[in-house]
Amino acid sequence: MASFGAWIRYALGTYLAQYDEPLFQRRTIKEVLFDGYHSPMVEELQELTGELYFEDAMVGFLVGVS
């Protein structure tokens, strides 16, 4: 994080403190690849921007791919 700008470090630190989210998370391979997992950060980002990046704020590499 040392290479990030001061604003990015501040925003990330504030988010992690506000949502009590750890910087690193333990997820199963199935969650990361196929099933997805709920991300409060993505949900908040979608609400702030009005864009739907991920359905139901479920994050995963192959979520929704047939």
TADAJO-V355811 format. One record per residue. SS is DSSP state (alpha for helix, beta for strand, coil for the rest). OMEGA is omega as a letter, one per 40 degrees, with the letter a starting at -180 (* if undefined). Layout:
SS:OMEGA + SS:OMEGA
This chain:
coil:a + coil:a + coil:i + coil:i + coil:a + alpha:a + alpha:i + alpha:i + alpha:i + alpha:a + alpha:i + alpha:i + alpha:i + alpha:i + alpha:a + alpha:i + alpha:a + alpha:a + alpha:a + coil:a + coil:i + coil:i + coil:i + coil:a + coil:i + coil:i + coil:i + coil:i + alpha:i + alpha:i + alpha:a + alpha:a + alpha:a + alpha:a + alpha:a + coil:i + beta:a + beta:i + coil:i + alpha:a + alpha:i + alpha:i + alpha:i + alpha:i + alpha:i + alpha:i + alpha:a + alpha:a + alpha:a + coil:i + coil:i + coil:a + coil:a + coil:i + alpha:i + alpha:a + alpha:i + beta:a + beta:i + coil:a + coil:a + coil:i + coil:i + coil:i + coil:a + coil:*
